[in-house]
């Protein structure tokens, strides 16, 4: 039995879409979530800046004696996970664009991917696309403004719907039948995305459930699962405003043992 917490971080609140899935498959695990909202968004930052920010967060997690870190941010995974794995002894779980299931499920061979500039520019996206989608046409588009909408807890306003429509329509014109959400913020806009794509017969793919299952498998493989049946404890930290963080946490699960703090 290992009661040490799991560390989870993102450029902001987006990684809560991963935390939501983690608590389903790992109900006994204590978790510490860090939202780097004070430095959000990461998308246009340099690789070195993202490595530096990620290192600071992981150092914070190490001070809390975590046993594993989930990099619940596609941009940070693309820019920093190799550095983190090379410089720390604990396991790291990253985000991988869900190209494989999209390529497998497409009927017309045209897959859309929404992500940040940092994700599209990373080696992981290129390698994943080459490995799993060599016979599929991939249409990529930056979800410009999406992260800011989620950080502002704006999920269904006129501004929100107009922003999503402006970004999504060029993909719809490409006749995609799969849409990969390759940023952890984007699932919080899924209801609005579905409204805009409802007449296009598009399957929307959120990679968070697969990441949660992979985390479970790694903990089991390394024999560090917490099998304690008592209620897990969750801590939430932010380098920015706590308002949206608290709002989303309580929307996901209002009956949790948790505390919030700024850093």
NORSUL-V824820 format. One record per run of one state. SS is the DSSP state (A for helix, B for strand, O for the rest). FROM is the first residue (numbers start at 1). LEN is the number of residues. Records with the same first field share a line. If there is no record, write none. Layout:
BEGIN
SS=FROM-LEN  FROM-LEN
END
This chain:
BEGIN
O=1-5  11-5  26-5  36-1  40-7  64-4  72-2  88-3  94-5  106-4  116-1  121-2  133-4  143-3  152-6  173-5  182-4  198-5  207-1  222-11  239-4  253-4  263-1
B=6-5  31-5  68-4  91-3  110-6  137-6  178-4  203-4  233-6  257-6
A=16-10  37-3  47-17  74-14  99-7  117-4  123-10  146-6  158-15  186-12  208-14  243-10
END
